[in-house]
Amino acid sequence: QVQLVESGGGLVQAGGSLRLSCAASRNILRANYMGWYRQAPGKQRELVATIEHTARTNYADFVKGRFAISKDNAKNTVYLQMNSLKPEDTAVYYCLYREYVEYWGQGTQVTVSS
């Protein structure tokens, strides 16, 4: 079992920035990849960004150029730097750890006011 603890969410004005963190209870190099997903009210959960154990990254089109995913292997932590935030970025953001199975964090709320 892998425990994931997310932090860094909050309320920010449009154009502002937030940095999310996801601390894992297991060595993140064991994961095939880790990532961030989000779910807005009434919508399905959607991919935001992923990072492989090789540090290769992948982004959803709607965050390219604004968000950056990174990791600190020594701290077993993955980050999501979110810049130029928009009201439509408002959602609960979830951390994912995938090895043979998927593990999800509890989610952290991000609210962007206009």
C-alpha positions as CSV (number, residue, x, y, z in Angstrom):
1,Q,0.0,0.0,0.0
2,V,1.3,3.5,-0.9
3,Q,0.1,6.5,1.0
4,L,0.1,9.8,-0.9
5,V,-0.3,13.1,1.0
6,E,-1.1,16.2,-1.1
7,S,-0.7,19.8,0.0
8,G,-0.5,23.2,-1.4
9,G,-4.0,23.9,-2.6
10,G,-5.9,27.0,-1.8
11,L,-7.7,30.1,-3.1
12,V,-5.9,32.3,-5.6
13,Q,-6.8,35.0,-8.0
14,A,-6.7,34.5,-11.7
15,G,-3.2,35.0,-13.0
16,G,-1.7,33.8,-9.7
17,S,0.4,30.7,-8.9
18,L,0.2,27.7,-6.6
19,R,2.6,24.8,-6.1
20,L,1.1,21.4,-5.2
21,S,3.2,18.7,-3.5
22,C,2.5,15.0,-3.2
23,A,4.6,13.1,-0.7
24,A,4.7,9.3,-1.2
25,S,5.3,6.7,1.5
26,R,7.2,4.5,-1.1
27,N,10.3,5.2,-3.2
28,I,8.9,7.0,-6.2
29,L,11.5,5.5,-8.5
30,R,9.6,2.2,-8.1
31,A,6.6,3.9,-9.8
32,N,6.1,3.5,-13.6
33,Y,4.9,7.0,-13.4
34,M,3.3,9.6,-11.1
35,G,0.9,12.3,-12.0
36,W,-1.7,14.9,-11.2
37,Y,-5.3,14.6,-12.2
38,R,-8.1,17.0,-11.5
39,Q,-11.9,16.8,-11.1
40,A,-14.2,19.8,-11.3
41,P,-17.8,19.7,-10.0
42,G,-20.0,17.8,-12.4
43,K,-17.1,16.7,-14.6
44,Q,-15.0,13.6,-15.0
45,R,-11.5,13.3,-13.6
46,E,-9.0,14.4,-16.2
47,L,-5.2,14.1,-16.7
48,V,-3.2,17.2,-15.9
49,A,0.4,16.0,-16.1
50,T,2.5,12.9,-15.6
51,I,6.2,12.2,-14.9
52,E,7.9,8.9,-15.5
53,H,10.6,7.3,-13.4
54,T,13.0,8.6,-16.1
55,A,11.7,12.1,-15.5
56,R,10.0,12.2,-18.9
57,T,6.9,14.4,-18.6
58,N,3.5,14.6,-20.3
59,Y,1.0,17.4,-20.2
60,A,-2.6,17.9,-21.1
61,D,-2.9,20.5,-23.8
62,F,-4.9,22.9,-21.6
63,V,-1.9,23.3,-19.2
64,K,1.0,23.3,-21.6
65,G,3.2,26.4,-21.0
66,R,1.5,27.1,-17.6
67,F,2.0,24.1,-15.4
68,A,5.2,22.2,-14.7
69,I,5.5,18.8,-13.0
70,S,8.7,17.8,-11.3
71,K,10.0,15.4,-8.7
72,D,12.5,15.1,-5.9
73,N,13.5,11.4,-5.7
74,A,15.3,11.9,-2.4
75,K,12.2,13.3,-0.8
76,N,9.8,10.9,-2.6
77,T,7.8,13.9,-3.6
78,V,6.2,15.1,-6.8
79,Y,5.3,18.7,-7.5
80,L,3.0,20.6,-9.7
81,Q,3.9,24.3,-10.3
82,M,0.8,26.1,-11.6
83,N,1.2,29.5,-13.1
84,S,-1.1,31.8,-14.9
85,L,-4.1,30.2,-13.2
86,K,-7.5,30.6,-14.7
87,P,-11.0,30.2,-13.1
88,E,-11.5,27.1,-15.2
89,D,-8.5,25.5,-13.3
90,T,-10.7,25.3,-10.3
91,A,-11.0,21.7,-9.2
92,V,-9.8,19.1,-6.7
93,Y,-6.4,18.0,-7.7
94,Y,-5.4,14.4,-7.1
95,C,-2.0,12.7,-7.0
96,L,-1.5,9.4,-8.7
97,Y,1.2,6.8,-8.1
98,R,1.2,3.9,-10.5
99,E,3.3,0.8,-10.1
100,Y,1.5,-2.5,-10.7
101,V,-1.7,-0.8,-9.4
102,E,-2.8,2.7,-9.0
103,Y,-2.8,4.6,-5.7
104,W,-4.5,8.0,-5.3
105,G,-4.2,10.7,-2.8
106,Q,-7.1,12.3,-1.0
107,G,-7.1,15.4,-3.2
108,T,-6.4,19.1,-2.6
109,Q,-8.8,21.8,-3.5
110,V,-7.7,24.6,-5.9
111,T,-10.0,27.5,-6.4
112,V,-9.2,30.3,-8.8
113,S,-11.3,33.5,-8.5
114,S,-11.9,35.8,-11.4
